[in-house]
Amino acid sequence: MTSIFFKKQQRSAYNLPRDEPCWTYDQPPDSLLRQQPLPLPSCSELELMRHFSGLAQKNIGIDTHAYFLGSCTMKLNPRINEWAASLPAFLESHPLAPEELVQGNLRIMGELIEFLASLTGMAGGSLLPNAGAQGEFAGIKMIRAFHRSKGDLERTQVLVPDSAHGTNPATAHLAGFEVVPIRSDGEGEMDLEELQAHLSPKTAALMLTNPSTLGLFSRRIEQIADLVHRAGGRLYYDGANLNAIMEIVRPGHMGFDVMHINLHKTFSTPHGGGGPGSGPVLCSHELLPFLPLPRVVRKAEGWKLLWDTPDSIGQLASFHGNFAIVVRGYLYARLHGKSGLRRVSEMAVVHANYLKTKLQTLFKAPFSRFCMHEFILQMDRFAHHSIGAWDLAKRLLDYGFHAPTVHFPLIVPEAFLIEPTETEAKPRLDAFVEALRTIAIEAEEEPERVKTAPHSLSVGRLDEVCAARYPHLQDVW
Ligand SMILES: *Cc1c(COP(=O)(O)O)cnc(C)c1O
């Protein structure tokens, strides 16, 4: 599609009053004024609408396609959440409004923290982090502040399993720690001997997620927590994906001390394209003093913002984080209630196991155990035609499915990580199986067709690394 900047209709999509000054303050000096007019698009409002509607139709998203993107939980974004988040009372409330005027907003924040804490077996938390990765950063900083408050300055290492999401080692590194990778064994579990070998008075924390990114629940979790605690370390739980465990098991009960949740995954708020997110951080009693500022607390006279906690890691986000995302997450929690969230998790796990059972007759499932909300397939069956996960994922686009997560986690070659979520219905799951069955036949009979996919979209195969590293957005400036 032609860039909007090249539409030269000599028309305008807006209309400003002419010859009337728009402001009453002084004109900026000439030296600061632009000498040449900006090369803005010149097209009518109608053409502008068509341009953006056309772009939206080219997109592949959860509203148009099944989107089994493992570790990302692309579930329905309920429209009632959008309605609530756009109520003028929320939209127009000022972030600096006095507490007594925004009791409703504070109550939403405070009650959501209480709800998330009880869902996860934690003592309290903060909604300030604007992403899962920022929640991790907050949590690891809190663990660091905790050790320092005890005068323990020697704990310089964070242990991270090799199956971890990339944000885990990145977080530990950014927070000033040395990252120590821990190998997984053939069952996809953390290797306990390797863990023991790396635990020492230098251990600040272990970052872990359970179920792991392989979609497997670790049965050794209590043993792992015990080992780390005995070495004086703390356990960080990557709770980006709670979709398998809500009201079934709580990270606090597994022995974790700090964690984050992605409201923009499990709690159904929209994501993709880089934002806006919300990654609340939650923690046990001993870590409460280190939570970011300000804290939302319930007092006899109403909800308050607490600023005077001297041990806090400080302010993380401007104002109150992504409040509109918090409103959506709050409504999702209230509408489901705890029993509804348990049902969400049960359905998510049933759907994943249904798909896995069907697909493992076509492709290799490296772990035979019952899976949680997602599972791994090893897509190397057509290696003799030089067809891998990437090619099969691209071909799925032609069959009307967003590609699953590919090549992650890194420890399984040619991985597909598939997460169907509870909000898809069985016919859609069956259609996905049939699409992959057809693609498997094509891969054998017409390998070139698969290797050059997609064929039905407005763009073919992109150089995605180049597109991410050297974005060429517009050269008219
Ligand atoms: C998505 C995800 C994250 C990071 O969350 P962002 O909001 O993208 O920063 C961390 N860990 C896991 C396991 C994830 O799936």
PDBQT file of the ligand as one rigid body, heavy atoms in Angstrom, charges set to zero:
ROOT
HETATM    1  C1  LIG A 501       5.897 -12.193  28.039  1.00  0.00    +0.000 C 
HETATM    2  C2  LIG A 501       6.816 -12.765  29.010  1.00  0.00    +0.000 A 
HETATM    3  C3  LIG A 501       7.685 -11.938  29.741  1.00  0.00    +0.000 A 
HETATM    4  C4  LIG A 501       7.880 -10.448  29.490  1.00  0.00    +0.000 C 
HETATM    5  O1  LIG A 501       6.731  -9.664  29.520  1.00  0.00    +0.000 OA
HETATM    6  P1  LIG A 501       6.721  -8.252  28.751  1.00  0.00    +0.000 P 
HETATM    7  O2  LIG A 501       5.440  -7.612  29.167  1.00  0.00    +0.000 OA
HETATM    8  O3  LIG A 501       6.782  -8.567  27.298  1.00  0.00    +0.000 OA
HETATM    9  O4  LIG A 501       7.900  -7.476  29.194  1.00  0.00    +0.000 OA
HETATM   10  C5  LIG A 501       8.486 -12.534  30.683  1.00  0.00    +0.000 A 
HETATM   11  N1  LIG A 501       8.466 -13.856  30.897  1.00  0.00    +0.000 NA
HETATM   12  C6  LIG A 501       7.644 -14.684  30.208  1.00  0.00    +0.000 A 
HETATM   13  C7  LIG A 501       7.660 -16.162  30.495  1.00  0.00    +0.000 C 
HETATM   14  C8  LIG A 501       6.814 -14.168  29.229  1.00  0.00    +0.000 A 
HETATM   15  O5  LIG A 501       6.019 -14.978  28.527  1.00  0.00    +0.000 OA
ENDROOT
TORSDOF 0
